[in-house]
Amino acid sequence: MADQTHVLFVEDDDVIREATQLALERDGFVVTAMPDGLSGLEAFRADRPDIALLDVMVPGLDGVSLCRRIRDESTVPVIMLSARADSIDVVLGLEAGADDYVTKPFDGAVLVARIRAVLRRFGHAGGGDRAEPETAADGGPLTFGDLEVDTEGMEVRRGGQPVALTPTEMRLLLEFSSAPGTVLSRDKLLERVWDYGWGGDTRVVDVHVQRLRQKIGQDRIETVRGFGYKLKA
């Protein structure tokens, strides 16, 4: 249940920080709220929360840099919060390793829904049942050139060497590997990987595909202009 989920919330605006903390606690989350990036990093290392909510513009260590530091140490899910929907804010946060972002001002119910959607993907408490992507019928490893995807062990190797993926990257790869050669639209990937029951920002998909390409090979996932992406069989 949600009352077992620990949220790290880093926000320098006192009003937003206190109001959001109260709203999340009313929904049953345990919240550690910090006013700057350095204290947020200390709290992350001390508490090891289930999810981190990071405002982009916080003093000391900005949210994007904090996200990078967290990602260097952990695959814990990260949601970036930004007062602007500018592409640079969104892309920088996602490229730093964030799994999703929410634009301020945000509705508390929407924020909770996005938190739970991320937690479902990661299999943490508070998310409810998790929809798993389809995999090979025998559950055995899938091979695409020098890329091997072990759908049972949730491991990936490229040229025999292990590839470290975040849970979101792994779920994205599982979607592609379950239907090699099939074009998957950005909307379909948002629905299956990000658990969006509503329209989402397809930049989230594009940046994660780029991150995945850097790890499994730039040519392994092909862009089909106007339609989406497909994994080369």
Secondary structure, 3 states (H helix, E strand, C coil): CHHHCEEEEECCCHHHHHHHHHHHHHCCCEEEEECCHHHHHHHHHHHCCCEEEEECCCCCCCHHHHHHHHHHHCCCCEEEEECCCCHHHHHHHHHCCCCEEEECCCCHHHHHHHHHHHHHHHCCCCCCCCCCCCCCCCCCCEEECCEEEECCCCEEEECCEECCCCHHHHHHHHHHHCCCCCCECHHHHHHHHCCCCCCCCCHHHHHHHHHHHHHHCCCCEEEECCCEEEECC
